[in-house]
């Protein structure tokens, strides 16, 4: 089981009341919400391995070089050296180091790789997996990894962090008209305002799905643009032709990397805390109470 950690603690932050605070008044709603979510996931799915995948760089320079608008609207502070600072709610930022410390004390593997996003960590773990994989994320970009033949599914939080949509290829075909492999092509054509990806102007989700159904994949669509006999409307042909500079680079940005260097970390689901004294200290300092105790009990069971 691979957690898109930032996606999940953002959802926890907005789904759990900010009135949950540490003894010193620091909000810990994202921390407790994430711990409750992990507790529920472990109870319901009992994964053999569990990895909290992190954004070591939420806006990698190599993606921005290809598409400068990539996540540009979410930059709080541009930094010439190192990752830009992401716009994050003031009361969420202080909770992230607490989340990291708690995961480390519990012994839940936490992996981030310099110059890559959590998506790329997830993609590489998935590529290396020898058995089924459940990816827990609120980010549709990771639908591209869904693969029934390999047992790769996405568990997508529908409401808060309590209700999950189990997403396999049947769900993708019903909702988007593509399988996992085709989702990245669909996203490239359609674009994604939340990530600053413009897409092909005038080509929405339905049109993108129809083009992929007709021509197979993005290379097939591009080949059709060059083929005067291909069944494209004049408007579609014009829009795709005008978007060729974007379409030449966008697939590299949209595609989740699957071959990045991962550190050697023990990924087995822990059954006892790695550092019980630190767990106790964190629970006391930050008032994590029942959330942390419930997860410890679940891990021991």
RODO-2510 file (C-alpha; in nm, 4 decimals, decimal comma):
residues 301
     n   res          X          Y          Z
     1     x     0,0000     0,0000     0,0000
     2     x     0,1410     0,3333    -0,1150
     3     x     0,0162     0,6556     0,0419
     4     x     0,0192     0,9847    -0,1470
     5     x     0,0860     1,1462     0,1878
     6     x     0,0466     1,5154     0,1052
     7     x    -0,2780     1,4494    -0,0791
     8     x    -0,4104     1,2686     0,2273
     9     x    -0,3020     1,5161     0,4930
    10     x    -0,4456     1,8025     0,2866
    11     x    -0,7780     1,6171     0,2857
    12     x    -0,7476     1,5460     0,6563
    13     x    -0,6750     1,9137     0,7215
    14     x    -0,9896     2,0284     0,5431
    15     x    -1,2023     1,7380     0,6686
    16     x    -1,1218     1,7471     1,0413
    17     x    -1,2118     2,0491     1,2591
    18     x    -0,9247     2,2856     1,3363
    19     x    -1,0495     2,2921     1,6952
    20     x    -0,8380     1,9793     1,7532
    21     x    -0,5290     2,1339     1,9092
    22     x    -0,2150     2,0413     2,0990
    23     x    -0,1756     2,1547     2,4611
    24     x     0,0139     2,4625     2,3374
    25     x    -0,2718     2,5585     2,1039
    26     x    -0,1138     2,4341     1,7792
    27     x    -0,3790     2,2828     1,5498
    28     x    -0,3202     1,9091     1,4947
    29     x    -0,6287     1,8295     1,2868
    30     x    -0,4224     1,7171     0,9852
    31     x    -0,2001     1,4982     1,2045
    32     x    -0,4864     1,3281     1,3823
    33     x    -0,6938     1,3016     1,0664
    34     x    -0,4079     1,1313     0,8813
    35     x    -0,3455     0,8903     1,1711
    36     x    -0,7150     0,7997     1,1784
    37     x    -0,7070     0,7454     0,8024
    38     x    -0,4028     0,5167     0,8225
    39     x    -0,5707     0,3277     1,1071
    40     x    -0,8790     0,2722     0,8908
    41     x    -0,6711     0,1644     0,5910
    42     x    -0,4708    -0,0883     0,7930
    43     x    -0,7847    -0,2280     0,9578
    44     x    -0,9724    -0,2640     0,6299
    45     x    -0,6907    -0,3829     0,4018
    46     x    -0,4106    -0,5284     0,6203
    47     x    -0,1308    -0,4496     0,3735
    48     x     0,1948    -0,6445     0,3992
    49     x     0,3909    -0,3285     0,3208
    50     x     0,3038     0,0356     0,3784
    51     x     0,4955     0,3356     0,2440
    52     x     0,4179     0,7028     0,3076
    53     x     0,5385     0,8618    -0,0173
    54     x     0,6469     1,2254     0,0131
    55     x     0,7013     1,5270    -0,2113
    56     x     1,0733     1,5996    -0,1789
    57     x     1,0098     1,8467    -0,4608
    58     x     0,6464     1,9281    -0,5334
    59     x     0,7338     2,1240    -0,8525
    60     x     1,0459     1,9679    -1,0075
    61     x     1,2561     2,2022    -1,2211
    62     x     1,2749     1,9502    -1,5050
    63     x     0,8946     1,9530    -1,5366
    64     x     0,8791     2,3339    -1,5138
    65     x     1,1451     2,3621    -1,7851
    66     x     0,9181     2,1691    -2,0202
    67     x     0,5949     2,3495    -1,9208
    68     x     0,6624     2,6739    -1,7273
    69     x     0,2997     2,6992    -1,6121
    70     x     0,3262     2,3657    -1,4286
    71     x     0,1794     2,4307    -1,0799
    72     x     0,2869     2,7958    -1,1141
    73     x    -0,0359     2,9230    -0,9555
    74     x     0,0486     2,7356    -0,6348
    75     x     0,3896     2,8970    -0,5809
    76     x     0,4034     3,1028    -0,2606
    77     x     0,7724     3,1898    -0,2958
    78     x     1,0076     3,1251    -0,5880
    79     x     1,3501     3,0090    -0,4739
    80     x     1,6517     3,0216    -0,7082
    81     x     1,8147     2,7306    -0,5240
    82     x     1,6030     2,4346    -0,4200
    83     x     1,2278     2,3717    -0,4553
    84     x     0,9861     2,6648    -0,4688
    85     x     0,7721     2,7109    -0,1605
    86     x     0,4181     2,5817    -0,2105
    87     x     0,1190     2,7856    -0,0989
    88     x    -0,0081     2,5954     0,2045
    89     x    -0,2549     2,7093     0,4747
    90     x    -0,0712     2,8754     0,7642
    91     x    -0,2017     2,6258     1,0174
    92     x    -0,1135     2,3224     0,8048
    93     x     0,2573     2,3908     0,7454
    94     x     0,3570     2,3450     1,1141
    95     x     0,1801     2,0082     1,1198
    96     x     0,3890     1,8499     0,8444
    97     x     0,7049     1,8020     1,0578
    98     x     0,4856     1,6495     1,3301
    99     x     0,3406     1,4030     1,0781
   100     x     0,6898     1,3084     0,9632
   101     x     0,8140     1,2620     1,3204
   102     x     0,5172     1,0425     1,4145
   103     x     0,5526     0,8216     1,1051
   104     x     0,9248     0,7788     1,1762
   105     x     0,8660     0,6931     1,5422
   106     x     0,6018     0,4377     1,4452
   107     x     0,8351     0,2804     1,1900
   108     x     0,6107     0,3440     0,8908
   109     x     0,8381     0,3831     0,5880
   110     x     0,8543     0,7430     0,4657
   111     x     1,0174     0,8014     0,1267
   112     x     1,0872     1,1147    -0,0725
   113     x     1,3459     1,1554    -0,3488
   114     x     1,5175     1,4829    -0,4349
   115     x     1,3909     1,6474    -0,7567
   116     x     1,0839     1,4215    -0,7689
   117     x     0,7250     1,4282    -0,6524
   118     x     0,5476     1,1694    -0,4413
   119     x     0,3741     1,0528    -0,7614
   120     x     0,7126     0,9488    -0,9006
   121     x     0,8000     0,7622    -0,5807
   122     x     0,4669     0,5812    -0,6066
   123     x     0,5248     0,5066    -0,9755
   124     x     0,8644     0,3536    -0,9074
   125     x     0,7496     0,1428    -0,6120
   126     x     0,4582     0,0238    -0,8281
   127     x     0,6895    -0,0683    -1,1175
   128     x     0,9108    -0,2687    -0,8830
   129     x     0,6281    -0,4467    -0,7017
   130     x     0,5991    -0,8217    -0,7443
   131     x     0,2451    -0,8416    -0,6091
   132     x    -0,0762    -0,6377    -0,5924
   133     x    -0,0526    -0,2663    -0,5118
   134     x    -0,3095    -0,0318    -0,3597
   135     x    -0,2374     0,3393    -0,4148
   136     x    -0,4229     0,5702    -0,1781
   137     x    -0,4554     0,9192    -0,3243
   138     x    -0,6921     1,2042    -0,3948
   139     x    -0,4931     1,2862    -0,7094
   140     x    -0,6419     1,1571    -1,0343
   141     x    -0,3006     1,1743    -1,2042
   142     x    -0,2209     0,8378    -1,0483
   143     x    -0,5071     0,6684    -1,2353
   144     x    -0,2483     0,6133    -1,5082
   145     x    -0,0905     0,3420    -1,2889
   146     x    -0,4091     0,1330    -1,2621
   147     x    -0,3435    -0,2081    -1,4124
   148     x    -0,5828    -0,4986    -1,3625
   149     x    -0,3327    -0,7539    -1,4920
   150     x    -0,0839    -0,6576    -1,2196
   151     x    -0,3425    -0,5950    -0,9482
   152     x    -0,2702    -0,2218    -0,9246
   153     x    -0,5680    -0,0212    -0,7941
   154     x    -0,6272     0,3319    -0,6729
   155     x    -0,8251     0,3896    -0,3535
   156     x    -0,9650     0,7399    -0,4066
   157     x    -1,1193     0,9277    -0,1120
   158     x    -1,4653     1,0389    -0,2184
   159     x    -1,5859     1,2048     0,1013
   160     x    -1,3316     1,3268     0,3534
   161     x    -1,1073     1,0336     0,4327
   162     x    -1,3763     0,7825     0,5254
   163     x    -1,5256     0,6700     0,1938
   164     x    -1,2980     0,5278    -0,0745
   165     x    -1,3710     0,4618    -0,4407
   166     x    -1,1890     0,1430    -0,5374
   167     x    -1,0702     0,2333    -0,8859
   168     x    -0,9814    -0,0404    -1,1319
   169     x    -0,9846    -0,0390    -1,5121
   170     x    -1,3592    -0,1040    -1,5279
   171     x    -1,4235     0,2132    -1,3279
   172     x    -1,1874     0,4126    -1,5505
   173     x    -1,3489     0,2855    -1,8702
   174     x    -1,6965     0,3656    -1,7386
   175     x    -1,6050     0,7162    -1,6195
   176     x    -1,3382     0,8255    -1,8684
   177     x    -1,3545     0,5818    -2,1590
   178     x    -0,9904     0,4751    -2,1156
   179     x    -0,7935     0,2184    -1,9193
   180     x    -0,5048     0,2968    -1,6869
   181     x    -0,2505     0,3161    -1,9662
   182     x    -0,4698     0,5576    -2,1606
   183     x    -0,5357     0,7933    -1,8697
   184     x    -0,2085     0,9862    -1,9088
   185     x    -0,2904     1,0477    -2,2769
   186     x    -0,6399     1,1652    -2,1790
   187     x    -0,4938     1,4000    -1,9161
   188     x    -0,2426     1,5372    -2,1658
   189     x    -0,5107     1,6207    -2,4224
   190     x    -0,7641     1,7486    -2,1701
   191     x    -0,5184     1,9391    -1,9550
   192     x    -0,5511     1,9982    -1,5822
   193     x    -0,5978     2,3537    -1,4475
   194     x    -0,5140     2,2364    -1,0943
   195     x    -0,1640     2,1461    -1,2181
   196     x    -0,1269     2,4345    -1,4625
   197     x    -0,1435     2,2061    -1,7669
   198     x    -0,3225     2,3898    -2,0493
   199     x    -0,4219     2,0890    -2,2593
   200     x    -0,5404     2,1312    -2,6173
   201     x    -0,7757     2,4330    -2,6353
   202     x    -1,1286     2,3192    -2,7112
   203     x    -1,0558     1,9527    -2,6332
   204     x    -1,2325     1,8509    -2,3156
   205     x    -1,2574     1,5154    -2,1473
   206     x    -1,5238     1,3684    -2,3788
   207     x    -1,3512     1,4806    -2,6978
   208     x    -1,0163     1,3508    -2,5700
   209     x    -1,1743     1,0127    -2,4934
   210     x    -1,3307     0,9984    -2,8420
   211     x    -0,9990     1,0805    -3,0089
   212     x    -0,8221     0,8067    -2,8120
   213     x    -1,0986     0,5570    -2,8903
   214     x    -1,0653     0,6401    -3,2595
   215     x    -0,6859     0,6486    -3,2870
   216     x    -0,5684     0,4279    -2,9993
   217     x    -0,3292     0,6502    -2,8105
   218     x    -0,1644     0,9918    -2,8215
   219     x     0,0944     0,8919    -3,0866
   220     x    -0,1995     0,7637    -3,2922
   221     x    -0,3783     1,0974    -3,2549
   222     x    -0,0647     1,2849    -3,3602
   223     x    -0,0221     1,0543    -3,6598
   224     x    -0,3823     1,1310    -3,7586
   225     x    -0,3020     1,5030    -3,7578
   226     x    -0,0374     1,4339    -4,0238
   227     x    -0,2701     1,2080    -4,2252
   228     x    -0,5112     1,4082    -4,4440
   229     x    -0,7354     1,1005    -4,4744
   230     x    -0,7749     1,0555    -4,0990
   231     x    -1,1224     1,1169    -3,9613
   232     x    -1,0656     1,4466    -3,7856
   233     x    -1,2939     1,7455    -3,8164
   234     x    -1,1254     2,0556    -3,9590
   235     x    -1,1553     2,2220    -3,6182
   236     x    -0,9977     1,9266    -3,4375
   237     x    -0,7145     1,9109    -3,6885
   238     x    -0,6494     2,2848    -3,6510
   239     x    -0,6568     2,2754    -3,2712
   240     x    -0,4272     1,9747    -3,2502
   241     x    -0,1868     2,1251    -3,5043
   242     x    -0,1678     2,4514    -3,3111
   243     x    -0,1073     2,2541    -2,9893
   244     x     0,1792     2,0433    -3,1295
   245     x     0,4530     2,2297    -2,9347
   246     x     0,2626     2,1528    -2,6130
   247     x     0,1886     1,7929    -2,7130
   248     x     0,5569     1,7281    -2,7828
   249     x     0,6594     1,7975    -2,4215
   250     x     0,3453     1,7417    -2,2128
   251     x     0,3643     1,3594    -2,2025
   252     x     0,6981     1,3809    -2,0198
   253     x     0,5416     1,6102    -1,7612
   254     x     0,2182     1,4155    -1,7184
   255     x     0,3719     1,0690    -1,7087
   256     x     0,4602     0,9475    -1,3624
   257     x     0,8275     0,8479    -1,3445
   258     x     0,8803     0,4789    -1,2737
   259     x     1,2578     0,4450    -1,2557
   260     x     1,3839     0,6934    -0,9979
   261     x     1,6485     0,5928    -0,7401
   262     x     1,4695     0,4813    -0,4234
   263     x     1,6555     0,4585    -0,0916
   264     x     1,6766     0,1138     0,0665
   265     x     1,4091     0,1278     0,3359
   266     x     1,2211    -0,1458     0,5243
   267     x     0,8647    -0,1219     0,3974
   268     x     0,6978    -0,4006     0,5979
   269     x     0,3970    -0,2859     0,7990
   270     x     0,5267    -0,2430     1,1567
   271     x     0,3516    -0,4318     1,4343
   272     x     0,5226    -0,2432     1,7153
   273     x     0,6509     0,1121     1,7264
   274     x     1,0125     0,1586     1,6176
   275     x     1,0703     0,4136     1,8979
   276     x     0,8081     0,3714     2,1736
   277     x     0,9575     0,6480     2,3895
   278     x     0,9425     0,8958     2,1032
   279     x     0,5847     0,7918     2,0253
   280     x     0,4897     0,8595     2,3865
   281     x     0,6698     1,1954     2,3845
   282     x     0,5007     1,3035     2,0600
   283     x     0,1595     1,1903     2,1847
   284     x     0,2031     1,3956     2,5026
   285     x     0,3502     1,7074     2,3424
   286     x     0,1003     1,7307     2,0586
   287     x    -0,2080     1,5860     2,2267
   288     x    -0,2500     1,3062     1,9738
   289     x    -0,4453     1,0980     2,2216
   290     x    -0,6875     0,8450     2,0840
   291     x    -0,5782     0,8775     1,7199
   292     x    -0,2267     0,7522     1,7920
   293     x    -0,3376     0,4894     2,0427
   294     x    -0,5948     0,3449     1,8031
   295     x    -0,3332     0,3125     1,5300
   296     x    -0,0854     0,1455     1,7699
   297     x    -0,3551    -0,1017     1,8734
   298     x    -0,4396    -0,1765     1,5108
   299     x    -0,0732    -0,2303     1,4199
   300     x    -0,0355    -0,4772     1,7091
   301     x    -0,3434    -0,6782     1,6135
***
